């Protein structure tokens, strides 16, 4: 796989862009790119020319996460204002507003069937699960304290939950914490299964392989990317190459490659067979908060796409083949 720069747009938002995801294609339109910014807005973009299709306002603090329902019909944005806004992608009408206590709304993701929305609970040391039919909170998955507290652990459980990822079958949920541990849950039983160890700094992003529901990729401020057998509790690989924090990770739809964004201002493409970085893109002039591969589907879609967003307020779009 190889990336080729397709288009970049500067000043896509008025301030840092912290979140990016793809809204899947529907029968009536192609997929769209969704971005969230410190400027309190959420924007939708056409995927080739990066033409702004709409700007959503309503938050009163920076947007830390955006998520798209697998149907492509609705999406959600989470903000430092502790609110999650769920909206219709095509009309921008608000479907639901979910409220949480301060510092308890971070990264979020819809499950593969679209029946639940999982939200990293920050200081609550938990993952909250909301039912997408009723928009009621139906489960709180609490991260237990590991055996033997770490010397630096002076507060509560010591678990500030930053990131979440669903397994492709929707059976498992993984979350990454500020202290570097990753927790895995059985969702149907709302049961904690085990921790995955190896990182020693915040895990801000993690993603399951679409090709193997056991395989989990994690990105950490320790500058490493880890591969875990999330069922067998074992680390099966580690990759390094970034010069600073790895802030975001995503896996290609075929499961063959990873993309990462880092505070070293680069986007890297990793070949998973080689377990090595095969390409470094330096489009951005500040730290890269988000990378996202476009999901498959949609008419007339031939090439793969990768998007990245940065503190420099820009969006970059890449072809890959």
C-alpha positions, -999 to 999 in steps of 0.1 A, spaced: 0 0 0 12 35 -8 -3 69 1 -4 98 -24 -14 133 -13 -47 142 -29 -57 175 -14 -51 197 17 -72 225 29 -58 251 53 -79 269 79 -107 243 75 -117 254 110 -110 286 130 -90 266 156 -73 232 162 -91 202 147 -92 175 172 -115 149 157 -122 132 124 -143 103 111 -161 92 79 -199 91 76 -207 60 56 -224 63 22 -262 60 19 -283 51 -11 -287 88 -19 -251 102 -14 -215 93 -11 -196 91 22 -187 124 39 -159 135 61 -168 148 96 -145 170 116 -147 185 151 -127 215 163 -117 235 193 -137 263 176 -168 245 190 -181 235 155 -185 203 135 -182 203 98 -191 180 69 -170 177 38 -173 161 4 -146 135 2 -128 144 -30 -127 182 -33 -130 188 5 -160 211 -2 -177 222 30 -212 207 30 -224 221 63 -213 235 96 -230 224 129 -229 247 159 -244 242 193 -215 233 216 -201 260 238 -166 244 242 -142 225 220 -153 193 202 -132 164 213 -148 135 194 -171 128 164 -187 95 156 -209 83 127 -237 57 128 -230 27 105 -262 36 85 -247 70 75 -279 87 85 -269 101 119 -237 112 137 -227 125 171 -203 151 185 -189 152 220 -176 184 236 -157 197 266 -190 212 276 -200 177 287 -227 174 261 -231 149 232 -252 161 203 -267 135 181 -279 149 147 -293 140 113 -264 142 89 -284 155 59 -307 180 77 -285 189 107 -316 186 130 -308 175 165 -321 140 174 -309 139 210 -287 158 235 -269 136 260 -255 152 292 -228 139 314 -210 153 345 -179 175 337 -148 157 323 -168 125 316 -172 128 278 -142 119 256 -139 96 226 -170 77 214 -180 51 189 -212 35 176 -212 -3 177 -211 -21 144 -248 -27 143 -256 9 154 -277 -1 184 -254 14 210 -231 44 214 -201 39 237 -185 69 253 -151 70 271 -160 83 306 -129 103 315 -128 109 352 -156 85 359 -132 57 352 -158 40 330 -173 36 296 -210 47 293 -232 29 268 -263 46 254 -292 29 235 -296 45 201 -333 37 199 -343 55 232 -311 75 239 -311 63 274 -280 53 294 -282 15 296 -248 5 310 -218 18 328 -187 -4 324 -164 4 353 -127 0 349 -114 -18 380 -82 -8 397 -53 -32 387 -37 -54 413 -12 -33 434 -15 4 427 13 21 409 34 45 430 21 74 410 -16 64 416 -28 89 442 -64 94 431 -95 72 431 -90 43 407 -63 61 388 -82 54 356 -91 84 334 -107 67 303 -97 85 270 -106 61 242 -129 33 231 -132 7 204 -157 -19 195 -147 -53 181 -160 -60 146 -186 -84 159 -198 -60 186 -191 -85 214 -162 -68 230 -153 -32 239 -118 -20 247 -109 13 263 -76 31 268 -67 50 300 -44 79 310 -21 55 329 -15 34 298 -36 4 306 -62 -10 282 -94 -27 296 -115 -52 277 -152 -59 284 -178 -85 274 -206 -61 264 -236 -85 265 -228 -94 301 -215 -59 310 -185 -77 325 -148 -66 328 -126 -94 313 -90 -82 317 -64 -55 314 -38 -54 286 -4 -41 298 26 -27 280 20 11 276 31 34 303 16 67 291 -19 77 279 -36 56 253 -55 82 233 -66 60 204 -72 23 197 -89 2 170 -98 -34 163 -88 -50 130 -118 -55 107 -101 -87 95 -96 -103 129 -119 -95 159 -91 -106 183 -66 -81 171 -64 -47 187 -41 -18 178 -32 9 203 -15 42 201 2 59 231 20 90 242 50 66 248 55 69 210 48 32 204 20 14 186 11 -20 201 -7 -50 186 -26 -72 211 -44 -105 210 -72 -89 230 -87 -123 239 -55 -140 248 -43 -110 268 -10 -110 250 10 -83 231 18 -98 197 38 -69 183 51 -34 189 61 -8 163 80 24 168 92 52 146 74 83 157 95 109 175 68 119 199 33 110 212 11 89 189 -23 106 191 -44 86 167 -45 52 149 -68 36 123 -66 4 104 -74 1 67 -106 -17 57 -87 -48 45 -68 -50 78 -34 -49 60 -22 -15 70 -23 11 98 -22 49 97 -10 69 127 -9 106 135 15 120 160 26 152 178 58 149 157 35 164 130 36 134 107 12 108 94 28 73 91 16 43 71 25 9 86 26 -24 67 13 -50 92 31 -79 75 64 -61 78 54 -45 111 72 -14 100 65 21 88 66 22 50 57 59 44 59 92 63 37 121 52 46 156 64 16 177 52 9 192 86 29 218 105 15 209 140 5 178 159 -19 154 141 -49 146 163 -68 123 139 -64 98 111 -93 80 95 -96 55 66 -128 58 45 -150 27 50 -158 6 19 -191 12 0 -208 38 -21 -213 39 -59 -184 49 -81 -158 46 -53 -127 31 -67 -97 44 -46 -91 42 -9 -90 74 11 -73 84 42 -79 117 60 -58 135 87 -65 166 109 -42 187 129 -37 215 154 -26 236 124 -64 238 115 -59 219 82 -74 187 67 -53 165 44 -67 138 21 -47 110 7 -53 83 -20 -40 48 -12 -37 18 -34 
